[in-house]
Amino acid sequence: MKIAKNILPIPALPIIQSAVMSIAPVFQGGRHDGHMNMLCALVRGEKTEADIAKYLKDNKIKATADNEFALFLGESRPEQAVACAAYIATTVLIAPNLGEFLEPLAKEAKDKTKGDAPEFQVNQEKLTTSLTTKLAISLANADIFALIARVLPEGLTVDGYRAEVIRLFGVLAPVYLERVQIHYQAGLQFNLLQMQNNQFTFNSSTGYLFHFDVQGLSLQLGGINWYGRGQIMGQDYTLSVDYFSDKVVELLK
């Protein structure tokens, strides 16, 4: 089969990740867990419009139709679900927030420590919730990103693929949020293996090994790359990308 000279095989995962990251909401240039937790609670039906209005008022936030808080106006609608899904999906693609389960030592405990002893302790209940959430999100990412990678067409440019990923993720946002809930299982047990030097590692009683370092997220199951290191569910999803201009094609004639 003849392949056009402008086509290069490119791994799908980084293109999908960057596309979803680009639609995760930011506020004043950065992510804001508090704002997005409220928006996602509205999407899930756990908060009402009145709750959102009170939150905005209490935090002295003015939401208008043309500013970054426009998503907080009105009743629950599809673009809010997309924003929530993108925010959730990308929480495991950035360095973990250890503040989710670390808390300062009580004064009495501090008084007993000496030298460089740690001033924080792990809250086991919060740790279990945090690790359960991270695993559920990683598995939902694998599910939906694999589906998107499989249905993407051939021969688009990198920007074309990003646009198509954004469209498909928007269509699948409600399914993505459902997958997170499906994978969020109560009663799982975890071992926190490493939490230092830019590395965060734990395993679950279901056999998954979650690892985050400077190279990003890696989720393994039985030695298989379930998510990360360029693979999804142990598969190499590759896109045939229209990578070069027509000028390059002409030069290769």
C-alpha positions as CSV (number, residue, x, y, z in Angstrom):
1,M,0.0,0.0,0.0
2,K,1.4,3.4,-1.0
3,I,1.6,5.9,1.9
4,A,1.6,9.6,1.2
5,K,5.1,11.2,1.7
6,N,3.7,13.8,4.1
7,I,2.3,11.2,6.6
8,L,4.2,10.2,9.8
9,P,3.0,7.7,12.5
10,I,2.6,9.6,15.7
11,P,1.5,8.1,19.1
12,A,-2.1,9.0,19.9
13,L,-1.8,9.4,23.6
14,P,0.2,12.7,23.9
15,I,-2.1,14.3,21.3
16,I,-5.2,13.2,23.2
17,Q,-3.8,14.3,26.5
18,S,-2.7,17.8,25.2
19,A,-6.1,18.3,23.6
20,V,-8.1,17.5,26.7
21,M,-5.7,19.5,28.8
22,S,-6.4,22.5,26.6
23,I,-10.1,22.6,27.5
24,A,-9.6,22.1,31.2
25,P,-10.8,25.4,32.7
26,V,-8.3,27.8,34.2
27,F,-9.0,30.9,36.4
28,Q,-6.6,33.8,36.2
29,G,-4.2,31.6,34.3
30,G,-4.2,28.6,36.7
31,R,-6.3,25.6,37.8
32,H,-8.6,26.1,40.8
33,D,-9.8,23.0,42.6
34,G,-12.3,24.9,44.7
35,H,-14.1,26.4,41.7
36,M,-14.1,23.2,39.8
37,N,-15.3,21.1,42.7
38,M,-18.4,23.4,42.9
39,L,-19.0,23.2,39.2
40,C,-18.7,19.4,39.1
41,A,-21.0,19.1,42.1
42,L,-23.6,21.1,40.0
43,V,-23.1,18.7,37.1
44,R,-23.6,15.7,39.3
45,G,-26.8,17.3,40.8
46,E,-25.2,17.6,44.3
47,K,-25.4,21.4,44.2
48,T,-28.1,23.8,42.9
49,E,-28.0,27.1,41.0
50,A,-28.7,28.8,44.4
51,D,-25.7,27.0,45.9
52,I,-23.5,28.2,43.1
53,A,-24.8,31.8,43.4
54,K,-24.0,31.8,47.1
55,Y,-20.5,30.4,46.4
56,L,-19.8,33.2,43.9
57,K,-21.1,35.8,46.3
58,D,-19.2,34.5,49.3
59,N,-16.0,34.5,47.3
60,K,-16.7,38.0,45.8
61,I,-16.7,36.5,42.2
62,K,-18.6,38.3,39.5
63,A,-19.7,35.8,36.8
64,T,-20.6,37.3,33.4
65,A,-21.4,35.7,30.0
66,D,-18.0,36.8,28.6
67,N,-15.6,36.0,31.5
68,E,-14.0,32.8,32.8
69,F,-16.9,32.2,35.2
70,A,-19.5,32.1,32.5
71,L,-19.8,28.3,33.1
72,F,-21.2,29.1,36.6
73,L,-24.2,30.9,35.1
74,G,-27.6,29.2,34.5
75,E,-28.8,25.6,34.9
76,S,-26.7,22.5,34.2
77,R,-25.9,22.2,30.5
78,P,-23.6,20.2,28.3
79,E,-20.6,22.6,28.3
80,Q,-20.5,22.4,32.1
81,A,-20.2,18.6,31.9
82,V,-17.4,18.9,29.3
83,A,-15.5,21.4,31.5
84,C,-15.9,19.1,34.5
85,A,-14.9,16.0,32.6
86,A,-11.8,17.7,31.2
87,Y,-10.8,19.1,34.7
88,I,-11.2,15.6,36.3
89,A,-9.3,13.8,33.5
90,T,-6.3,16.1,33.8
91,T,-6.0,15.9,37.6
92,V,-3.9,12.8,37.2
93,L,-1.7,14.3,34.4
94,I,-0.2,16.9,36.7
95,A,1.8,16.4,39.9
96,P,-0.3,15.0,42.7
97,N,-1.6,17.4,45.3
98,L,-0.3,15.8,48.5
99,G,-2.4,18.4,50.5
100,E,-5.4,16.1,49.8
101,F,-4.3,13.8,52.6
102,L,-1.4,15.4,54.5
103,E,-2.2,17.5,57.6
104,P,0.0,19.4,60.0
105,L,1.1,17.5,63.1
106,A,-0.6,18.5,66.3
107,K,1.4,20.8,68.6
108,E,2.0,18.1,71.1
109,A,3.4,15.8,68.4
110,K,5.6,18.7,67.1
111,D,7.1,19.2,70.5
112,K,8.3,15.6,70.5
113,T,10.0,15.9,67.1
114,K,13.6,17.1,66.7
115,G,15.7,18.4,63.9
116,D,14.4,17.7,60.4
117,A,11.6,15.4,61.5
118,P,8.5,15.9,59.3
119,E,5.8,18.4,60.4
120,F,3.0,16.6,58.5
121,Q,1.2,13.3,59.0
122,V,-1.0,11.2,56.7
123,N,-4.7,11.2,57.3
124,Q,-5.5,7.6,56.4
125,E,-9.2,8.2,55.6
126,K,-8.3,11.1,53.3
127,L,-5.5,9.1,51.8
128,T,-7.8,6.2,50.9
129,T,-10.3,8.7,49.3
130,S,-7.5,10.4,47.3
131,L,-6.0,7.1,46.0
132,T,-9.4,5.7,45.2
133,T,-10.2,8.8,43.2
134,K,-6.8,8.8,41.4
135,L,-7.2,5.2,40.4
136,A,-10.8,5.7,39.2
137,I,-9.8,8.7,37.1
138,S,-6.9,6.9,35.5
139,L,-9.0,3.9,34.6
140,A,-11.7,6.2,33.1
141,N,-9.0,8.0,31.1
142,A,-7.8,4.7,29.7
143,D,-11.4,3.7,28.8
144,I,-12.3,6.9,27.0
145,F,-8.9,7.8,25.5
146,A,-8.6,4.3,24.0
147,L,-12.1,4.6,22.4
148,I,-11.2,8.1,21.0
149,A,-7.8,6.8,19.7
150,R,-9.6,3.9,17.9
151,V,-12.2,6.0,16.1
152,L,-10.0,8.9,15.0
153,P,-9.7,9.2,11.2
154,E,-6.5,9.0,9.3
155,G,-4.6,11.8,7.6
156,L,-5.4,14.8,9.7
157,T,-2.8,17.4,10.8
158,V,-1.8,17.6,14.5
159,D,-4.1,20.5,15.0
160,G,-6.8,18.7,13.1
161,Y,-6.5,15.7,15.5
162,R,-6.6,17.9,18.5
163,A,-9.8,19.5,17.3
164,E,-11.3,16.1,16.6
165,V,-10.3,14.9,20.1
166,I,-11.9,17.9,21.7
167,R,-15.1,17.2,19.7
168,L,-15.2,13.5,20.6
169,F,-14.3,14.2,24.2
170,G,-17.2,16.7,24.4
171,V,-19.6,14.1,22.9
172,L,-18.4,11.5,25.4
173,A,-18.1,13.7,28.5
174,P,-21.3,12.3,30.1
175,V,-20.0,8.7,29.5
176,Y,-16.6,9.7,30.9
177,L,-18.2,11.0,34.1
178,E,-20.1,7.8,34.4
179,R,-17.0,5.7,34.0
180,V,-15.3,7.6,36.8
181,Q,-18.2,6.7,39.1
182,I,-18.2,3.0,38.0
183,H,-14.4,2.7,38.7
184,Y,-14.8,4.5,42.1
185,Q,-15.2,1.4,44.2
186,A,-15.5,1.4,48.0
187,G,-13.6,-1.0,50.0
188,L,-10.4,-1.1,48.0
189,Q,-7.1,-1.3,49.9
190,F,-3.9,0.6,48.9
191,N,-0.2,0.6,49.7
192,L,1.5,4.0,49.4
193,L,4.9,3.0,48.2
194,Q,6.7,6.3,47.5
195,M,6.0,9.9,48.1
196,Q,9.2,11.9,47.6
197,N,11.7,13.3,45.0
198,N,9.0,14.1,42.5
199,Q,7.8,10.5,42.6
200,F,4.4,9.2,43.8
201,T,3.6,5.5,43.7
202,F,0.9,3.3,45.1
203,N,-0.7,0.0,44.3
204,S,-4.2,-1.3,44.8
205,S,-5.8,-4.5,46.0
206,T,-7.1,-4.9,42.4
207,G,-3.6,-5.2,41.1
208,Y,-3.0,-1.8,39.6
209,L,0.4,0.1,40.1
210,F,0.0,3.8,39.9
211,H,3.2,5.8,39.4
212,F,3.8,9.5,38.7
213,D,7.1,11.1,38.1
214,V,8.7,13.8,35.8
215,Q,7.7,11.7,32.8
216,G,4.0,11.8,33.8
217,L,1.5,9.1,34.7
218,S,2.1,5.4,34.4
219,L,-0.6,2.9,35.4
220,Q,0.2,-0.8,35.1
221,L,-1.8,-4.0,35.6
222,G,0.2,-7.2,35.7
223,G,3.2,-5.6,34.1
224,I,1.1,-4.2,31.2
225,N,1.0,-0.5,30.5
226,W,-2.6,0.2,31.1
227,Y,-2.2,3.9,30.7
228,G,1.0,5.9,30.0
229,R,4.4,5.5,28.4
230,G,2.7,6.0,25.1
231,Q,0.2,3.1,25.5
232,I,-3.4,2.7,26.4
233,M,-4.7,-0.7,27.7
234,G,-1.4,-2.2,26.6
235,Q,-1.9,-1.1,23.0
236,D,0.2,1.3,20.8
237,Y,-2.4,3.6,19.3
238,T,-0.7,5.4,16.4
239,L,-2.2,8.1,14.2
240,S,-1.2,8.7,10.6
241,V,-0.6,12.4,10.8
242,D,-0.4,14.8,7.8
243,Y,2.8,16.2,9.3
244,F,4.6,18.1,6.4
245,S,3.5,20.8,4.0
246,D,3.0,20.2,0.3
247,K,6.4,21.8,-0.3
248,V,8.1,18.8,1.5
249,V,6.1,16.4,-0.6
250,E,7.3,18.1,-3.8
251,L,10.9,17.9,-2.6
252,L,10.6,14.1,-2.2
253,K,9.3,13.5,-5.7
